[in-house]
Amino acid sequence: MRIAITRLKGKEGDDQARCARRGHDCYPVSPLIGEMNPDQIDAFIQDVKDRRFDCIFFTSALPAHQIGPYLHDLPLPRVIAIGPQTAKALREFGIMCEVLHEFYSRAFVPFLGDWIVGKKIGIPRSDAPNDKLLQGIRDAGGFPIEFQIYALIPTYELLNLDKAEGILFTSALSFKSAIWKRREDLILMAIGEVTAGAMEEAGLMPDVVGDGSLEGTLDELNLFLLMNPGG
């Protein structure tokens, strides 16, 4: 199946190879671009140098790619990645990290347990609000320090779905920002339950809901196709 996958412009990474391993083809469509904030990046790196944090939490691969080159030769605190792709990006720069057991930021606080009490958590991320994460850290006794190192800006471009048999929305914001023409034959996919919730609020029921990862979504797609051989 040929799948259109929502990605930030130029940030599709190895999607093609990952899809091929599950028997599919894909191409990126971009409802959003990521605009970096150099001042926030510099402030974060300086705080790392000053050893301000007890822990750093990377909530996506983009901050890992952007900041990793500046961190590899610095003494680092505990580093946690939200998932294997983010961990892979960090390890490419020699940064050892732990990985959450599920691909959602809500798993961060339970992952740390009582260790989080009194700890300062540095979080380099986008400007998309995640009040639940920050409040969850505070409620558990930690101190979140957020750095909005990039802004997510809508492209306002019509997504090219002419050759797509399915579309995979990789975040709630990518769905909300997307401009696209709906088709009855288009298989609708959400990478996880948060994205699925945004789709359902808009009156669209996704055919496939993943576990928060590309591979997990493709596995669910293959199960869907097996159960619905007629398309």
C-alpha positions as CSV (number, residue, x, y, z in Angstrom):
1,M,0.0,0.0,0.0
2,R,1.2,3.5,-0.8
3,I,0.9,5.7,2.3
4,A,1.1,9.4,2.7
5,I,2.7,10.2,6.1
6,T,2.5,13.6,7.7
7,R,6.0,14.8,8.6
8,L,7.6,18.2,9.1
9,K,9.2,19.3,5.8
10,G,12.5,17.5,5.3
11,K,12.1,15.4,8.4
12,E,10.8,12.1,7.0
13,G,14.1,10.3,7.9
14,D,14.1,6.6,7.2
15,D,10.3,6.2,6.8
16,Q,10.7,4.7,3.4
17,A,12.9,1.8,4.7
18,R,10.7,1.3,7.8
19,C,7.6,1.0,5.6
20,A,9.3,-1.3,3.2
21,R,10.1,-3.7,6.0
22,R,6.3,-4.0,6.7
23,G,5.5,-4.4,3.0
24,H,4.4,-0.9,2.1
25,D,5.5,2.2,0.2
26,C,5.3,5.8,1.6
27,Y,6.0,9.4,0.9
28,P,5.8,12.5,3.1
29,V,3.2,15.2,3.2
30,S,3.8,18.3,5.3
31,P,1.0,20.2,7.0
32,L,3.6,21.7,9.3
33,I,7.2,23.1,9.2
34,G,9.5,23.3,12.2
35,E,11.2,26.7,12.7
36,M,14.1,26.5,15.1
37,N,14.6,29.0,17.9
38,P,18.4,29.6,18.3
39,D,18.0,31.6,21.5
40,Q,16.2,28.7,23.2
41,I,18.7,26.2,21.9
42,D,21.6,28.3,23.3
43,A,19.8,28.7,26.6
44,F,19.2,25.0,27.0
45,I,22.8,24.1,26.1
46,Q,24.2,26.6,28.6
47,D,22.0,25.2,31.3
48,V,23.3,21.7,30.5
49,K,26.9,23.1,30.7
50,D,25.9,24.7,34.1
51,R,24.6,21.3,35.2
52,R,21.2,22.7,36.0
53,F,19.3,19.5,35.3
54,D,19.0,16.2,37.1
55,C,17.3,14.7,34.0
56,I,16.7,15.6,30.3
57,F,13.6,14.3,28.5
58,F,13.5,14.3,24.7
59,T,9.9,14.1,23.6
60,S,10.7,13.6,19.9
61,A,13.6,12.9,17.5
62,L,13.9,16.5,16.1
63,P,15.3,18.1,19.3
64,A,17.7,15.1,19.6
65,H,18.9,15.7,16.1
66,Q,19.3,19.5,16.6
67,I,20.8,19.4,20.1
68,G,22.7,16.1,20.1
69,P,25.8,17.5,18.3
70,Y,26.3,20.0,21.1
71,L,25.8,17.5,24.0
72,H,28.0,14.6,23.0
73,D,31.1,15.9,24.8
74,L,29.4,17.4,27.8
75,P,28.8,15.7,31.2
76,L,25.2,14.8,31.1
77,P,22.5,14.0,33.7
78,R,20.1,11.1,33.3
79,V,18.7,11.2,29.7
80,I,15.4,9.7,28.7
81,A,14.0,9.3,25.2
82,I,10.3,9.0,24.4
83,G,10.8,6.1,22.0
84,P,13.3,4.1,20.0
85,Q,13.6,6.6,17.1
86,T,14.5,9.4,19.5
87,A,16.9,7.1,21.3
88,K,18.5,6.2,18.0
89,A,19.0,9.9,17.2
90,L,20.7,10.5,20.5
91,R,22.9,7.4,20.3
92,E,24.2,8.5,16.9
93,F,25.9,11.3,18.8
94,G,27.2,8.9,21.5
95,I,24.5,10.0,24.1
96,M,23.4,7.1,26.2
97,C,19.8,7.2,27.2
98,E,16.9,5.3,28.6
99,V,13.7,4.7,26.6
100,L,10.1,4.9,27.9
101,H,8.0,1.7,27.8
102,E,5.3,3.3,25.7
103,F,5.4,6.1,23.1
104,Y,3.5,8.8,25.1
105,S,4.8,11.6,27.3
106,R,2.3,10.5,30.0
107,A,4.5,7.5,30.6
108,F,7.4,9.8,31.7
109,V,6.4,10.4,35.3
110,P,5.5,6.7,36.1
111,F,8.8,5.7,34.4
112,L,10.8,7.8,36.9
113,G,8.6,6.8,39.9
114,D,9.7,8.3,43.3
115,W,13.1,9.3,41.8
116,I,11.5,12.4,40.3
117,V,10.8,14.1,43.7
118,G,12.9,17.2,43.9
119,K,14.5,16.7,40.5
120,K,14.9,19.4,37.8
121,I,13.8,18.1,34.4
122,G,15.0,19.8,31.3
123,I,12.7,19.4,28.3
124,P,13.7,20.7,24.9
125,R,10.6,20.5,22.7
126,S,8.2,22.3,20.3
127,D,5.9,25.2,21.2
128,A,2.9,22.9,21.0
129,P,1.3,23.0,24.5
130,N,1.7,19.9,26.7
131,D,0.3,21.1,30.0
132,K,-0.4,17.5,31.1
133,L,3.2,16.6,31.0
134,L,4.4,19.7,32.9
135,Q,1.7,19.5,35.5
136,G,2.2,15.8,35.9
137,I,5.9,16.4,36.7
138,R,5.0,19.1,39.3
139,D,2.3,16.9,40.9
140,A,4.9,14.2,41.3
141,G,7.3,16.6,43.1
142,G,9.5,17.4,40.2
143,F,10.4,20.7,38.5
144,P,9.9,20.9,34.8
145,I,12.0,23.4,32.9
146,E,10.7,23.7,29.3
147,F,12.6,25.1,26.3
148,Q,10.5,25.7,23.2
149,I,13.4,25.2,20.8
150,Y,11.2,25.1,17.7
151,A,7.8,26.4,16.5
152,L,5.3,24.3,14.6
153,I,3.9,26.5,11.8
154,P,1.2,25.4,9.4
155,T,2.2,25.3,5.7
156,Y,-1.4,25.9,4.5
157,E,-0.6,23.7,1.5
158,L,-3.1,21.2,0.1
159,L,-1.7,17.7,0.8
160,N,-0.9,15.7,-2.3
161,L,-2.9,12.5,-1.8
162,D,-3.5,11.7,-5.5
163,K,-1.4,8.6,-5.4
164,A,-2.0,7.6,-1.8
165,E,-4.1,4.7,-0.8
166,G,-3.9,5.7,2.9
167,I,-2.9,8.6,5.0
168,L,-1.1,8.4,8.4
169,F,-1.4,11.3,10.7
170,T,1.6,11.3,13.0
171,S,0.3,13.8,15.6
172,A,-3.0,15.5,16.6
173,L,-1.6,18.9,15.5
174,S,-0.6,17.5,12.1
175,F,-4.2,16.4,11.6
176,K,-5.7,19.7,12.9
177,S,-3.4,21.6,10.6
178,A,-3.8,19.5,7.5
179,I,-5.6,20.7,4.4
180,W,-6.7,17.7,2.3
181,K,-9.4,16.3,0.2
182,R,-11.2,13.4,1.7
183,R,-11.9,10.3,-0.4
184,E,-14.1,7.3,0.4
185,D,-11.4,4.9,-0.6
186,L,-8.7,6.5,1.5
187,I,-7.7,4.4,4.6
188,L,-7.3,6.8,7.5
189,M,-4.6,6.1,10.1
190,A,-3.7,7.6,13.4
191,I,-0.3,6.9,14.9
192,G,-1.8,6.7,18.4
193,E,-4.8,7.3,20.5
194,V,-4.2,11.0,21.1
195,T,-4.2,11.6,17.3
196,A,-7.2,9.3,17.0
197,G,-9.0,11.4,19.6
198,A,-8.4,14.5,17.6
199,M,-9.7,12.8,14.4
200,E,-12.8,11.6,16.2
201,E,-13.5,15.0,17.6
202,A,-13.6,16.2,14.0
203,G,-16.1,13.5,13.1
204,L,-13.6,11.1,11.4
205,M,-13.2,7.6,12.7
206,P,-9.7,6.3,11.9
207,D,-9.6,2.8,10.3
208,V,-6.3,2.1,12.0
209,V,-4.9,3.3,15.3
210,G,-1.3,2.6,16.2
211,D,0.6,2.4,19.5
212,G,2.4,5.7,19.0
213,S,5.1,4.3,16.7
214,L,5.3,4.0,12.9
215,E,6.0,0.3,13.2
216,G,3.1,-0.3,15.5
217,T,0.8,1.5,13.2
218,L,1.9,-0.5,10.2
219,D,1.4,-3.7,12.1
220,E,-2.2,-2.6,12.9
221,L,-2.6,-1.7,9.2
222,N,-1.5,-5.1,8.1
223,L,-4.0,-6.6,10.6
224,F,-6.7,-4.3,9.2
225,L,-5.9,-5.4,5.6
226,L,-6.0,-9.0,6.6
227,M,-9.4,-8.6,8.2
228,N,-10.7,-6.5,5.3
229,P,-9.3,-8.1,2.1
230,G,-11.7,-6.2,-0.1
231,G,-10.1,-2.8,0.9
